[in-house]
Amino acid sequence: MNVAGLELGPFAARCVLLSCAATGEALVVDPGFEPEAVIAAVRTHSLHPTALVLTHAHIDHAWGIAALKAAFPQASVLLHEDDLPLYGNLAGQSRLFGLPSPGLVPHDGLLHDGETLAFGRERVLVRHCPGHSPGHVVLVRDDPSAPLAVVGDVLFAGSIGRTDLWGGSLPQLLRSIREVLYCLPDATRVIPGHGPETTIGAEKNDNPFATPSEPAAPGKNPEAPAGVE
């Protein structure tokens, strides 16, 4: 599997391109701002998107979805049902941050916990990990030789996603981290929606906000300084 990340827009949100080296079929994950840069990267690498996947429907991860759908109409727009209210209110989210309203296109399907997304000879597992948003999902590749998790805004290097936005819940977020992500192999490469990459083992050992078993201390849920992370 080939993996490429682009940090885009005013919140430096990461769009991830997962592609099959043999066929060029690809998933475009979280096409946020600067959709033209995502389109250019897809074309530069001669990729063939089969799906536009949202880990969640905050504007910094979904703002460019209409532009990507227009460029690649064969690609299915996919997200979890519990984030449909956020998806339908992308314009309202944008106004809240003083940003222009994006286009909105209907989704082509809903993601479910435990389903598999295939692209070429590759596949990833969808896991529902609410807490940052109600319908947040992560994508997991469980290949023992190169385990990978695209985690959106659930877990960061040394931190966790904020829970003070629409539908956020700190208890849910910690449960998602401990019961889903921390059950992955320690060597799993973690690609978050913002900031540097990490591994599951590193976060289990060193993340002060989400230890494997202890509850977070009151008031210790970090907030992103100026964005919607």
ABEGO torsion letter per residue (X at the ends): XBBBBBBBEAAGBBBBBBBBAAAGBBBBBGBBBGAAAAAAAAAAAGBBBABBBBABABAAAAAAAAAAAAABAABBBBBBAAAAAAAAAAAAAAAAAGBBBBBBBBBAEBBBBGBBBBBEABBBBBBBBBGABAABBBBBBABAABBBBBAEAABBBGBBBBAABBGBBAAAAAAAAAAAAAABBAABBBBBABEBBBBAAAAAAABAABBAABBBBBGABBBBAABAX
